[in-house]
Every structure is written in C-alpha cells, then in structure tokens.
Amino acid sequence: MDAAKKSSNVKHYQLWQHNNHPIELWSNKVIDEKIDYIHQNPVEEGLVFKAEEYMYSSAIDYAGETGLLKHVIVVK
C-alpha cells in the first residue's frame, strides 16, 4: 500500500512498485543465472513442482518441448 500512496496514477491499491533494477547481461554465465532465476520463480512460490510445468514459462522450451509461444529462442 505504501507504493500506491506515493504514485499519482494509482487510486486505491498497487501490487508492485513502478521502478526497476536493470542488470547488464555481460556474460553467458549472467544470462544463464537470470534465466534460471526467472524459470524457478513459480517453483519457489509453490505453483508447480518443476519449472517446465508452469504454463506461461519458457522453461518448457529449454527442456526441449514447445510452450505456448512459437519461435522462442533458447540461449545456451
């Protein structure tokens, strides 16, 4: 609720803050870490047991299958 009070475009509630923390993807190791972090979020939250099971994740593409989106570029 604190973020909603500080934002002029929010009337009542806001679930996230309107800022970001850009991270330079300067090496393959960093890219792999960030992709893994994103894929593991639904697992950490208990939404699925395996990252590939989350419907809106590209983790399925990294597991060799095809997800909802076509033409996902898998970075290796």
C-alpha positions in Angstrom: 0.0 0.0 0.0 2.9 2.4 0.6 3.8 2.3 -3.1 0.2 3.2 -4.0 0.2 6.2 -1.8 3.4 7.5 -3.5 2.1 7.0 -7.0 -0.1 9.7 -8.6 -1.6 7.2 -11.2 -3.0 4.8 -8.6 -6.3 5.5 -6.9 -6.5 2.7 -4.3 -4.2 -0.3 -4.5 -1.0 -1.3 -6.2 0.6 -4.7 -6.2 4.1 -3.7 -7.4 6.4 -0.7 -7.4 6.9 1.4 -10.5 10.7 1.0 -10.7 13.1 -1.5 -12.0 16.7 -2.6 -11.4 18.4 -3.1 -14.8 21.1 -5.7 -14.8 23.7 -5.8 -17.5 23.8 -9.2 -19.2 27.5 -9.1 -19.9 28.3 -12.8 -20.0 26.7 -16.1 -20.8 27.0 -17.0 -17.1 25.0 -14.0 -16.0 22.4 -14.7 -18.7 22.0 -18.3 -17.6 21.7 -17.2 -14.0 18.9 -14.7 -14.8 17.0 -17.2 -17.0 17.3 -19.9 -14.3 16.1 -17.3 -11.7 13.0 -16.5 -13.8 12.2 -20.1 -14.5 12.5 -21.1 -10.8 10.2 -18.3 -9.5 6.9 -20.4 -10.0 8.7 -23.4 -8.3 9.8 -21.3 -5.3 6.3 -19.9 -4.9 4.9 -23.4 -4.9 2.8 -23.0 -8.0 4.4 -26.0 -9.7 6.9 -28.8 -8.8 9.0 -28.3 -12.0 9.7 -25.1 -13.9 8.6 -26.7 -17.1 5.1 -27.2 -15.7 4.3 -23.5 -15.4 2.1 -22.7 -18.3 3.5 -19.2 -19.0 7.2 -20.1 -18.7 9.7 -20.6 -21.4 11.3 -23.3 -19.2 9.4 -25.9 -21.3 11.3 -24.7 -24.4 14.6 -25.1 -22.5 13.5 -28.7 -21.7 13.2 -29.5 -25.4 9.5 -29.2 -25.7 7.3 -26.4 -27.2 5.5 -24.0 -25.0 2.6 -21.5 -25.6 4.7 -19.1 -27.7 6.2 -20.0 -31.0 9.7 -19.2 -32.0 11.2 -18.9 -28.5 15.0 -18.5 -28.8 16.7 -20.8 -26.4 20.0 -19.3 -25.2 22.6 -22.0 -24.4 
